[in-house]
Amino acid sequence: MYSDKYLKMDVLNKILDLLMFRIGTEQTENGKVTPIVTLGSIAWGILLRSAIVIFLSFLFMSLIENRKIWWISFLVLWAFAAYPGWKQYLFYKKHLQDVSESTLCGKCVHFDETGQLCKLYDEHISEGYVPCGGVDWEPKPFEQDEND
Protein backbone atom coordinates (compact mmCIF):
# COMPACT_ATOMS: atom_id res chain seq x y z
CA MET A 1 0.00 0.00 0.00
CA TYR A 2 2.83 2.34 0.90
CA SER A 3 4.61 1.75 -2.42
CA ASP A 4 1.37 2.22 -4.40
CA LYS A 5 1.20 5.82 -3.22
CA TYR A 6 4.70 6.52 -4.48
CA LEU A 7 4.02 4.67 -7.71
CA LYS A 8 0.97 6.86 -8.36
CA MET A 9 2.98 9.98 -7.56
CA ASP A 10 5.73 8.81 -9.92
CA VAL A 11 3.19 8.30 -12.73
CA LEU A 12 1.64 11.69 -11.99
CA ASN A 13 5.06 13.36 -12.07
CA LYS A 14 5.86 11.72 -15.41
CA ILE A 15 2.56 12.94 -16.89
CA LEU A 16 3.31 16.44 -15.61
CA ASP A 17 6.77 16.24 -17.13
CA LEU A 18 5.24 15.36 -20.48
CA LEU A 19 2.70 18.14 -20.26
CA MET A 20 5.33 20.69 -19.32
CA PHE A 21 8.05 19.37 -21.69
CA ARG A 22 10.35 19.65 -18.71
CA ILE A 23 14.01 19.92 -19.38
CA GLY A 24 16.19 18.12 -16.97
CA THR A 25 19.53 16.53 -16.59
CA GLU A 26 20.01 12.88 -17.39
CA GLN A 27 18.57 10.56 -14.80
CA THR A 28 20.08 7.27 -13.80
CA GLU A 29 17.91 4.22 -13.31
CA ASN A 30 19.52 0.91 -12.41
CA GLY A 31 22.92 2.32 -13.34
CA LYS A 32 21.91 3.27 -16.87
CA VAL A 33 21.89 6.81 -18.15
CA THR A 34 18.84 7.80 -20.19
CA PRO A 35 17.89 11.23 -21.47
CA ILE A 36 14.72 12.69 -20.02
CA VAL A 37 13.81 14.53 -23.20
CA THR A 38 13.58 12.34 -26.29
CA LEU A 39 11.66 12.64 -29.53
CA GLY A 40 9.16 10.15 -28.15
CA SER A 41 8.50 12.24 -25.05
CA ILE A 42 8.07 15.36 -27.18
CA ALA A 43 5.62 13.60 -29.51
CA TRP A 44 3.73 12.07 -26.59
CA GLY A 45 3.55 15.47 -24.89
CA ILE A 46 2.13 17.06 -28.03
CA LEU A 47 -0.46 14.29 -28.40
CA LEU A 48 -1.44 14.48 -24.74
CA ARG A 49 -1.79 18.27 -24.80
CA SER A 50 -3.72 18.11 -28.09
CA ALA A 51 -6.18 15.58 -26.67
CA ILE A 52 -6.76 17.75 -23.61
CA VAL A 53 -7.26 20.90 -25.73
CA ILE A 54 -9.64 19.13 -28.12
CA PHE A 55 -11.69 17.69 -25.25
CA LEU A 56 -11.90 21.07 -23.52
CA SER A 57 -12.78 22.77 -26.84
CA PHE A 58 -15.70 20.41 -27.41
CA LEU A 59 -16.82 20.95 -23.84
CA PHE A 60 -16.52 24.72 -24.12
CA MET A 61 -18.32 24.85 -27.47
CA SER A 62 -21.19 22.77 -26.15
CA LEU A 63 -21.52 25.01 -23.09
CA ILE A 64 -21.58 28.35 -24.91
CA GLU A 65 -23.64 27.04 -27.86
CA ASN A 66 -22.01 29.52 -30.21
CA ARG A 67 -20.60 27.74 -33.25
CA LYS A 68 -19.26 30.93 -34.84
CA ILE A 69 -16.05 30.95 -32.79
CA TRP A 70 -14.92 27.38 -33.48
CA TRP A 71 -11.66 28.65 -34.98
CA ILE A 72 -10.45 29.74 -31.54
CA SER A 73 -9.88 26.07 -30.71
CA PHE A 74 -7.24 25.93 -33.47
CA LEU A 75 -5.44 28.92 -32.01
CA VAL A 76 -5.52 27.33 -28.55
CA LEU A 77 -4.28 24.05 -30.03
CA TRP A 78 -1.36 25.88 -31.63
CA ALA A 79 -0.59 27.96 -28.53
CA PHE A 80 -0.75 25.14 -25.96
CA ALA A 81 0.27 22.02 -27.90
CA ALA A 82 2.04 22.51 -31.21
CA TYR A 83 4.16 25.60 -30.58
CA PRO A 84 5.59 24.47 -27.21
CA GLY A 85 6.35 21.09 -28.77
CA TRP A 86 8.14 22.78 -31.66
CA LYS A 87 10.22 24.90 -29.27
CA GLN A 88 11.13 21.79 -27.27
CA TYR A 89 12.09 19.99 -30.48
CA LEU A 90 14.42 22.86 -31.43
CA PHE A 91 15.99 22.70 -27.97
CA TYR A 92 16.36 18.92 -28.29
CA LYS A 93 18.12 19.27 -31.66
CA LYS A 94 20.51 21.88 -30.22
CA HIS A 95 21.22 19.65 -27.22
CA LEU A 96 21.82 16.67 -29.50
CA GLN A 97 24.22 18.70 -31.63
CA ASP A 98 26.11 19.82 -28.51
CA VAL A 99 26.38 16.24 -27.25
CA SER A 100 27.56 14.90 -30.59
CA GLU A 101 30.20 17.64 -30.86
CA SER A 102 31.48 17.28 -27.32
CA THR A 103 31.72 13.49 -27.05
CA LEU A 104 33.69 10.79 -28.76
CA CYS A 105 30.42 9.11 -29.73
CA GLY A 106 29.46 11.98 -32.03
CA LYS A 107 32.24 11.02 -34.43
CA CYS A 108 31.58 7.25 -34.26
CA VAL A 109 30.00 5.18 -37.00
CA HIS A 110 27.78 3.43 -34.41
CA PHE A 111 26.17 6.66 -33.16
CA ASP A 112 22.51 7.15 -34.07
CA GLU A 113 21.91 10.91 -34.08
CA THR A 114 18.14 10.69 -34.16
CA GLY A 115 17.91 8.67 -30.97
CA GLN A 116 21.03 9.83 -29.14
CA LEU A 117 21.90 6.16 -29.06
CA CYS A 118 24.89 3.87 -29.54
CA LYS A 119 23.64 1.26 -32.03
CA LEU A 120 26.33 -1.25 -31.06
CA TYR A 121 25.46 -1.30 -27.35
CA ASP A 122 21.85 -0.09 -27.67
CA GLU A 123 22.35 2.49 -24.92
CA HIS A 124 21.79 6.23 -24.74
CA ILE A 125 24.86 8.39 -24.54
CA SER A 126 25.44 11.62 -22.66
CA GLU A 127 28.29 14.04 -22.18
CA GLY A 128 29.48 12.07 -19.17
CA TYR A 129 28.79 8.54 -20.38
CA VAL A 130 30.21 6.65 -23.37
CA PRO A 131 28.75 3.10 -23.51
CA CYS A 132 31.85 1.39 -24.88
CA GLY A 133 34.35 3.54 -23.02
CA GLY A 134 36.05 4.25 -26.36
CA VAL A 135 37.03 0.61 -26.94
CA ASP A 136 34.69 -0.06 -29.91
CA TRP A 137 34.94 3.42 -31.37
CA GLU A 138 35.14 3.54 -35.17
CA PRO A 139 35.44 6.85 -37.02
CA LYS A 140 32.78 7.93 -39.47
CA PRO A 141 33.96 7.87 -43.07
CA PHE A 142 35.30 11.20 -44.30
CA GLU A 143 32.80 12.94 -46.57
CA GLN A 144 34.33 15.12 -49.26
CA ASP A 145 32.68 18.27 -50.50
CA GLU A 146 30.94 18.03 -53.84
CA ASN A 147 32.80 21.16 -54.97
CA ASP A 148 36.17 19.34 -55.04
PyMOL commands that set and color helices and strands:
alter all, ss='L'
color gray80, all
select helices_A, chain A and resi 2-20+39-64+67-69+72-102+105-107
alter helices_A, ss='H'
color red, helices_A
select strands_A, chain A and resi 27-29+32-34+111-112+117-118+123-124
alter strands_A, ss='S'
color yellow, strands_A
deselect
rebuild
show_as cartoon
